[in-house]
């Protein structure tokens, strides 16, 4: 499991204290980074060669771990917690959009 800090709260798996640092897997961290950049679940799925349902499961797991209800709250928590840096990735979300007919 990965965590943003090395303090006591970060080392206790399953810690439910409000100040506990969420522990995330490597794949969840990748998904989290793409959520912060504004990608949708289908865009993330295409980028990672996963199904949208798998990405949705990762996002739901992250929202539980961060104790948030929206993707915006998740992104803010990820940035504030130091899980992802505040910088753009190399591909804009619109670049992954395809026309479906």
N, C-alpha and C positions, 0 to 999 in steps of 0.2 A: 504494500500500500504506500501511496505517496502522500505527503502532507507539506504544507507551506512552511511550517516552522518545526523546531525541534523541542519545544517546551513540553511540559508534562501533559497538557491537554491533547497534544498531537500524538502522543505515544499510546494512548489508551484506546484500544479498538472498541467500537460500540459505545463510546462515551456520549451520553445524551445531555450533558450540561450545555446551556446556551452558549458558553464561551469556548466549547470544545472545537478544535479545528477538524473539519471533515477529512476523513481519509478516503482517497480516491485511487482507483486503479490507473494504470498507464493508459488504457483505452479510454476510460472516463475523462482523463486529463486532456487527451486529444480531442474528444467530443466537446468538452468544456471550452477549449480554446476556440473551436469553430463556432460555438454558440456565442461567445463573446464577440467574435468578428461579424456576427449577424447572419450567419448561414441558417437556412431552414433545415428541418430534419431530412427531407429528400435530397437537398444539396449535400449535406454531410454524408448521407448514405452513398451517394455517387462518388464522392471524393475518397471515401474509405472502403469502397467495395463491400458495403453492408446493405442489408435491407432497411428501408425506412422504419420498420417495426423494431429492429435491433437498436437503431439510433434512438427511437422513442423510449425504449426501455432504459438505455443509458441516461437519457435526459431525465426521466422520471426518478431514477435512482439518485442522480445528482441533486435533484430538487429535494428529495427526502433528506439526503445527507446534509445539505445546506439549510434545511428547514425553511424553504421558500415556496411560494405559490406560482410565481411567474418566471419566464425566461429572463426578463429584465432584472429581476431580483437575483437570479442565479448569476448573471453576468456581473452585476455589481459586487456580489459576494466573492466571486472568483478574483476580481480585480483588487478588492480591498484586502482579501486574504493572501494575496501574492501568489495565487495559483497560476496566473497567466500574466505576462507583461503587457503593458499598454503600448502596443505597436501593431501596425497592420500586417497581415500575412501577404504572401505574394500573389494571391488570386482574389479578385473582387467577387463577392457573392453573385453578382449579375453574370459573371463569366460562366457560371455553371448552369445557368438557365438554358433549357432547350425548349423548342416549340413542340408541343404534343398535338397531333391532329387526329 
